[in-house]
Amino acid sequence: MEIKKVDGNLTLLGVDYIGDKSIEDGVLDYIQDKDPYKIGIAICETRFETLEGDGNWKDKPLLPTYKKGEIGPLIYQTFVDSINENLRRFKNIEPESHIAQLVPFIDRLDIDVEFIDRDITLTLGRAYQNMTVIEKIKMIRYLKSTMLSFSGRKKSESVDEIKYHDDLVEGVLGKLEKFAPSVVRKARKERKEYMAKKLYEFSKKGKVIAVIPKSKIYDIFKEVNRLKMEERFKGESSSIKSLEKIGKKVYSKVIRYASSAFFIFLAIYLFLFSDVLNIWRAWLYWFIAVGGMSALGSALVKGHPLSIIISFLLAPFMSLTLHGPGWIAGYVELKVRNPTISDIKSLTASKNASEFLSNNIIKVFLVGTFSNIFTWIGLFIVLPLLIRFAG
C-alpha cells in the first residue's frame, strides 16, 4: 500500500487492483485510524455489480439504455465480464474482487462509499466513437476474440498482458493502444480527470480517503492540484458533465435526418399531388414491404412472436421517424426474456455457436439489429414503386 496526501482533506491509498488479494487489513486499519466521512473506490458501479458477492447479484436484470437504440452499454458490460472470466479461468486471477469485498467492511464502520471511476461502458463507448473506421474494425475483432471466440487459446491470449497491470481498465486500454494510440491517450486523460473531479468535490465537504490503483496516484495527485489552481483563478473548476455522455458524429446525424426527411417529403408529395387511389396503393405497398421485411428480420433470428408482431405493425410508422423500429422490437424481446447477469456469465462460457445464439442477451441484440436492417431493405424495395406513383 502506498500513501500520498494531497491536502488535509484528501489522501490517496495506492493498491493493486488486479493481483493483490490481501490488502483489506492494511487499508481498513488506515481508514479506521483516520476516520474519514467518505471513501472513494476506483471502480464503477457496473463493474462492482458484476463482481461476485453476497445476495442475488446473478439474478439482477440487465436494463441497457435501449430507448434510443444504444445497445453499446450492454456489449461493453458483456466484454468486461468476459475479461474477468478469462482472467479467472486462464490466469487464476480474481480481478477487483478483493476491492469489492472492502465495501461491506467499510459500511460496518459507518463510512460512506463512493465509486469514483467513470462507468467502463462509457469509457469504452467514447473511445469507440473517436476511432477511425479501421480502428473500429480492429476493436471489434478484439471484442470478438474476448467474448465470442470458442477457442480457449484465443480467450487466454486476449488477457495475456492485462495481468501485468494493477488496474483492469488500464489493462484493457493497453490492449486498445496497439491500434488506436491517440484515442487511448484521450481516454486515459478523461478517466484521470473524472476521478480527480469527483474526489476534489467530495474533499470540499470533509476528509476523504481514495483507494486507487498505485499506478494512478501521481496522475490523480497532479490533476487535483490542477483543479485547485483552476478554481482559484476562474472561480470554479470545469464541470464533470462533459465526460458523462457519448455524442453523435455529425455524419451519422446527417444520414439519420436526411433519410427520414426524404421519405417524409415523398409521403407529403404523394398526398398533395397524386390521386387518392395512388395514395392508398402507395401506403399499402409501404406497409407490406416495410412491415413485412421488419417482421421477417425478427423471425429469421427466432424472435418472440410478440416481437415479430411489433416489428410488423410499427416499422411502417417508425421508419418515418428518427428511431429505428428494430429497437422497439428489441425492447419487447428484452422485456419478454428479461436477461440477467447470469446470462452474461453463460454467454462468455459458450462452447459452440448453438449455445451462443440461444443466449437471452444475444437474442435481444439480434432481434433489434435484424429488424432494423430488414426495415431498411424494405424501404429500398418499395422506393421505386413510390417514385413511380409520384411521377
N, C-alpha and C positions, 0 to 999 in steps of 0.2 A: 504493500500500500504506500502510495506517495501522497504527501500532503502539501498543498500550496494555498496560502491565504491571499485572497485578492484584496480584502479590506476587513474591517471589524465585523461586517455582516455577512461576508461570503467566503466560504472555504471550499476548495476543490479537493476531493479524495480520488486519486487515480488508482484504478484496479484493472485486472484483466477480465474482460467481459466474455472471453471465449474459453480460455484454458484453465483458469484458477478456480478450483472448486471449494476452496477452504478460506474464503475471505470474510465470512459472516462475523466471526468473533471479533476480529480486529476492528472492523468497520463499526459494528454495533457498540463496542466498548467506547470508541471515539465519539460516536453520536450521543451515547448516553451521558458521557462526561461533559460534552459541550451544550447539551440540551437546546437544540435549535427549535424554531417554530415550524420549520418546513425542511423536507429532504427532497432534493431533485435527483431523479434517476434517469440516466441517459438511454432509455428505451422509449418506444412509443406505445400507445395503448394497444394498437393492433398486434404488435409483437408480444406484449405481455399476455394478452388474451389467448394467444395460440400456444403459449408455453404451458406444459403440463403442470397442473397444480391441484388444489383441492376443489371440490364442487363438481358440478356437471358441465365443465367447460367444453367437453366434446359435443355436447348436445346443444350448444349455443347456436341459434340460427344466424346465417350469414345474410346480411341485408346490404348488398352493394349499392352504390349510387347508380340506380338503374333508370331513373325517370328521364334522364337526358341521353340515354344510350351509352353511359360511361361505364363500361364493363372492366376498364383498366384496373380499378382498385381490387376487384376480385382476382384478376390474373396475377397481379403483383403479390397479393396476400398468399396465393397458392404457391407462387415462386419462392417466397421467403420461407414458407413452411417446408418446401422441397429441399431448400438449402439446409435447414435444420435437420431434416430427416436423413439426408445424405451424410451430414457430419456425424450424426449418431451411428448410422449403420456402417459406414466405411472408415471413419476416423476415430470412433469411440469417444466422441466429444459431445457434451450436452451444452451447446452454446446458450449463454444468458440465463440458463435455468437457475443457477446459483444466485444471480442478481434478482430474479423474480421472487426467489424464496426470502429475500430480505424484507419484502413488503409486509408480510404478516408480523414479522418480528418488530418492525418499526411501528406498525399500527398498535402493538401492545404497549409501546412507550408513549402512546397518545400524541404522536407527531404526524402532521400531515405529509402525505407523499404525493409528489407531482412527477408525471412522466414528461421530461423536458425535451426529448428528441422529437423531431418532426416525423409525422407518420411515414413509414417506409414506402407505402403505396404512393404518397405524394412526391417523395424524393425521386422514386423511380419514374413516376409519370412525368414529372417536369424534365427529367433527364432525357427520356424518350422523345418528348416533344421538341427538344432542342437539337436532336440528332439529324444528320443528313439521311437521305434515303438508304444509302449504302450502310451507314452506321446502324440504322434501324433494322435492316435485314440481319446484320451480324448480331445485334442484341436479341432478335427473335430466335436466331439459331442457338444462342447461349441459353435462353429461356427453355427452348425445346430440349436441349441436352440435359438440363437440370430437372425439368418437370415431366417431360413426355417420353423420354427415352426408356426403353425396356431393357437396356443394356446396363448391367451393374458397373462395367468398366467406365462407360461414359458418365454415369452418375457420380462415380468416385472422382473422375478427372475434373468434373465441374466444381469441386470444392477443394481441389488439391492445395491451392495457395491460400485459401481463406483461413485455414487452421494456423497459419503463421502470424495472423493479425491478432490484436487484442480487442477488436471491435468488429462485430458481424457486418454492419453496414459498410464500414471501411473496406472489409474484405471483398464484399460484392462490388463496390465501386472500383476496387483494384482490378477486378476481372474486366469490368467495362472499360477501364482506362486503356486497355491494349488496343481498342479500336475506336475509342471516342475520347481522347485525352482532354480536349478543350471543354467538352461537356462535363466530364468528371471533375475538372478543376472548379467549374462553376457550382456543381452540386456540393462539393466539399465546402466551398466558401459559404453557400447558403445555409448548409447544415450547421456550420460553426456559428454563423450569425443568429440563427434561430435559437439554438440552445443558450447562447450568451444573452440574447434579449430577454428570454424567459427568466433566466437566473437573475439578471440585473433588476428586472421589475419586482421579482419576489424579494430581493435583498433590500429594497427600499422600505419594506414593511417589518423587517426583523432579521434575526440571524438565520442564515440558510447554509446548509451543507449539501454539496453536489457530489454524488457518486458517479464518476465518469471514467471512460477508458483512459489509461495512463497516457496514451498517445495524443489525447486531446487536451491535456492540462495546459500546455503552453498556448495553444491556439485560443482556448476559451478565456484564459487569463488576459491575453493580449486584446481580444475582442471586447471584453467587458470594460477594460480601461479605455478603449477607443470610444465606446458608447458614453462613458462618463465625460470624456472630452467633448464629444458631440453635443451632449445635453448642456454642458457648461457654456458653450459658445452659441448654440442655436436656441437654447431654452427647452428643448425636448429632443429625445432620440427618435430615430426613424421607426415607423410602425412595422409590426411583425406581419400585418395582414397581407402584404405583397408576396410573402413567402408561403402563404397558405392556400394558394389556388393555382390551377393549371389553366392558362389562357388558351385561346384557339389561334392557330396560324391564319393569317389574312386570306391565303388562297383557299383554305378549307371553308371559311365563311363565305367567300365569293361563290364557290361551287354550290354550296347548300342553298344560298339565296337565289342564285341565278337559275338553277334548275327548277326550284319551286315557282319562281316568278314566271318562268316560261310557260309552265303548264297552267298556271292560274290565268295568265294572259290569253292562252289559247281557249280556255273554257269561256272566258268573258267574250272573246271574239265570236265564238260559235253562238253564244246566246244573243248577241246583238245583230249579227249579220247572216245568220243561217235560219232556215225554216224549222218549225217545231219538230217535224219528223226526223230531220237530221240531228237535232239536239238530242232527242230520245235515243236514236241509234248510237250516237257517239257516247252517251252516258252508259248505255247497255254494254257496248264493247269495252269501255273503260272499266266498268265494274267487273265484268267477267275476266278480262285479261289481267288486270292488276290484282284483284282479289283472288282469282283462281291461282295465279302464279305464286302469290304470297303464301296461300294455304298449302300449295304444293311443296314449297320450300320447307314449311314446318312439318309436313307429312313425311318428307324424304328422310328427315332425321328422327322420325318416330316420336314427334312431339305429342303431348297430351291432346285428346280430342277437343278440349276447350280452347287450347292454344291455336289449333288449326281453324276452328270456327272464328275466333277473334281475328286471326290473320285475314281470313276471307272477308269479314264484314268491315273491318277498319281500314284495310290497306287502300281502297279507293279514295277514302277521305283523308287519311293521314299522309298519303303521298303528295297532297297539295299543301302540306304544312312543312315546317322545318324540323319535324321529328319523325324518325323512321318508324313505320308501323311494326317492324320486327321487334323493337324494344318493348312495345306493349305486349306482344305475344310472349316475348321472353319473360316479361314481368309476371304474366299469368302462369307461365311454366315455373317460375321461381316460387310463386305462392303455393302452387299445387305440390311441388316436390319438396319445398322448404329445406334446402341443403343446409348442413351444419358443418362445424369444424371437423367432425369425424369424416365428412365426405372429402375434405381436403386431404386428410391422412390416407384414406383409401385411394384417392387419386394418385398421390405421389408413390404409392406402393403398387400401382397397377403393373401386372406382369405381362399383359398382352393387350392387343387392340380392343378385344371384346370387353374386357374389364374396364378399360379406359373410356370407351364410348358409352358404356352403360352408367357411368357415374352421374349423379344428380347435377353436379356443377357443370359438367361438360354438356349435359342435355340443355340446360338453361342457355349456355353460350351458343350452342348450335342452332337452337330454335330462333333466338334473336338474330343471329347472323344470316342464316339461310332465308328466313322470312324477309329480311331487308334486301338481300341480294336478288331474290326472285321477284320482289316487288319492282325493282328497277328493270329487271328483264322484261316483266310485263309491261312497264311503261314504254319501253322501246319497241316492243312488239306492236302495241296499239298506236304508237305515234304516227306511222304512215297513214293509217286509216283516218285519224283525226285531222291530219293535214289535208287529206282528200276531201273530207267533209267541209273543211274551212275554205277550200278552193271552189 
